[in-house]
Amino acid sequence: MNYSHLVKPSLSESDIESKISDHNWHHSIPFTDSVSTEGYVHYSNQLLKIDHLPDDLSGKHVLDIGPKHGFYSIEAMNRGAESVTAIDINAEREGVYDTLNEIFEFDLQLIIDDIMEHKFDREFDVVICFGVLHYIQDQKRFLDILSDLTQNSLCIDHPVTPSVRNRNSRFKPDNPEGGSWYQRKINSFAEYHAPIPTVPWIEQELSDRGFSIESKDTHVGVLLQRKLPKAAAIPSPHRYLPSRYVARAEQ
């Protein structure tokens, strides 16, 4: 898999290498067979997430919240999206998106703003929200915002641990220091992260907002659409598991 068919024909591989050398990349992005960024997020994790994106986005308008360095925005265009708008609070993303727009034949729109405060003048057919929820302190209000912005499909994930996956409460309650190893780590950076919600809590919150779950990955070794890599089948005590959802708004 690569995005060479989306690259401007006038660019050589050396041109692409020169442009991407200016950034330290969060995502692994395969521009061609031989030119790719070396992101610090494992590429297999990115592929697991895009398994839950709609296969055909032809004519759709997509919002990518907290896009980091744009892999999911690019994949949305690869699947035929009419437009992709990304929003991120980090101004550093602007240079990355400028580079992506120099390389690809399409234009990605980037808004530098706080998703909790920004006023959109439209809904989006598909909203992508990967790796964001656990940064949000007021998670119920955030889900309200997502509901207001989503016309059809919401693709959302958040980290959970085996010990909190099936609890009915919102957060793991039995450790005053924050519960699991990963949750304590998250909470130690409280100004950047919020407590990690449980799977039943977020499923109920999505249901309350008119969404139905179409596909999900909430348990090691179980995916409705594909199997996890063998290496992920037996978690270490400190391994956190991403929980992913594709939810469709009830019409």
N, C-alpha and C positions, 0 to 999 in steps of 0.2 A: 504494500500500500504506500502510495506517495501522491503528492499534489502537483506533479510536473505538468499535468494537463491544464492546470489553472495558472501557471506561471506565465508572465508576459513573454512572448516569443523572442523579443529583442534581448533578453537577458541570458547570459551564459552562466554556467555553474560557478565560474570564478567571480562573476558579478554578484551572484547570490551569496557566496561565501564572504565576500567583502562587506556586504550589507548586514549580514547577521552577526558579524564579528564584534559589532559595537555593543552587544547586549549580553548579559548573563541570563540565560533562558530558564524559565520555570517549566515549560512544556518541551517535550521532544516533538519536533515538527519535521516530517520527512518531505522536504521540498522536491527532491528528486531521488533517484535510486542511490546516489552517492553523496548527496548534500543534505544534512539534517542537523538541527540543533540538538545539543546534548542537555536536555532538561534534567532537573534534579527530581522530578516526579517520574516514577517508573512508567515506561511506555505501556506496559501491559495493563496498568491501572487506567490509563486514558482509554484504551481499547474497550475495557469492561464498561466504562461509562457510556461510550458512544453506542454500545449495543442497545441502550435504552432510548436513544433518540429515534424519532420517526424516520423510517427509511426514505420516504419521499417528502421533501419540503418544497416541491415546486410551487412557485407563486406565493410562498408563505413569508410573513414578516416575523423575524425572530429577535428576541431580546436575550442577551447573554449577560447575566449579572455576576460581577466579580470575575471577569474573564481571565485574569492573570495575563498570560502572554498569547492568548488568542487561539489555542488549538480547537476549541469547540466552536468558536466563531467561524473558523476556516472550514471545519467539517460541516457546519450548517450550510455554507455556500456550496460546498462539494455536493451536498444532497439536493441542491436546486433552489435554495431560498432566494426569494425576490430581494430581500434586504436583511442585513444583520446590524443591529444596534447593540453596542456593548456599553455598560456603565461600570465604572470603578472609581473608588475614592482615591486611589493612588495615582498621582500625576505622572509617575515614572512610566505608566502604561502607554502614555501618549507617544513617546518615542518608538516603542515597540510597534504600535499600530501604524505609525507613519511608515516604518520599515515594511510591514506586511503589505500596505497599500502600494508601496513602490515595487514590490515583487509580484503581486498577484494582479490579474486583470480586473478583478472586482474591487469595490470600495467598501471598507468596513467603517461604520460610523462609531466613534468612541466619545462618550460623555464622561467627563471627570466631575463626579459629584457623589454625594451620599445618597444611596438608594432610599434611605428612610426620609429624605427631605425633598428629593427631586420631584418635580411636577411634570408628568408625561401628559401629552395631549391625545394619546391614543392607547388602544389595547394592542396586544401582539398575539399572533396565531400560536406561537410556541415561545415559552419562556424557559431558558436554561439557567439553573442555579446550582452549580456544583462547587462544593467547598466553601460555602458562605454562611450557612445557618448558624454554625457554632461560633461565628464572630459577632452575632447579633444579640444584644442584651434583651431587647423587647421582642421576643420571638413571635408572640401572638400578633402583634401589630405588623411585623414583617410578613407573616403569612397572609394577613389581610391585604397588604399591599400586593403580594404576588397574586392573590385571587382577583383583585381589581384589574391587574395588568394582563391576566391570562384569558384569552378568548377560547382556546382549545386545549392545548397540551402543556403541562408543567413537568419539567424534568428536574428533579431535586435530589440531592444526597446530603448526608451528614455522617460524621463518625460515630459509631457506637462500639461498645465492647461486649464480649460474650456475657458478662455478668449483668449488664443492664438491658440486654436485647428484649427480653420478654416481660420485664416488670411492667405493671400497670400504672405505677406512679410516673411522674414526669422525669425525675432524676433519681439516681441511686441514693437512697436515704440513709444507709446504715454506716456511713463513714463520715464523720464531721469534717474531715480534711478533704473530702471531695470524691471518695469512692475509689474507682479503679486507678491504676497507675496512669493511664492516659488521661483520665479526667483530672487527676491531681496536676498533671503537667499542664493541661489546658487552663485550669483555674489559677495556676501560678502566674499566668499572664492575663490577669483579669481585665486589664484595660484593653486587651485585644480579643479575648475570647469570652464566651458565655458558657454556662453549664451545658452539658451534652444531654439532649432530650432522649427519651426512650422511644423505641419503635412503636409501641401501642399508642403513645401520646401523640406522635406526629401523624400517625394514620388517622386517629380520631379527629385531630385538628383539620386535616385535609378533607375528611369526610364532612365535617361540620361546615366547610366552605364550599361544598358542592362538587368535590372531586371524587372520582372513582379510580381505584388503583388498577392499572392495566398490566404493569409488570414491576417486579421488585426483586431486590437481592438483599435479604436481611439475615442470611445465615451462611456460615462457612460451608463451601461445597455445594450450595444450592443456588442455582440461577434458573429462572423460568425459561430463559431463552438460550443459555449456554452454561457449560460447566466452568467452575473456577480452575485456574492452573493447579496442577497436582501439589505444588509447593505450598499452596494456601489451604490445603485440605485439613491440616492439623495445626491450629494456631499456637504460637508461643503464649505464655501468660501475659505478655505485654503487647501483643499484637492487637491493634484496633482494626475494626472491620468497617468498611464504608457501607452505609445503607443507602440504596438508591431506589428512586421511585419514578415512574412515569404515570402521572395522574391526568385524567382528562376531565375537563369541566363539564358538568351536566348541562345540556342545552335545553 
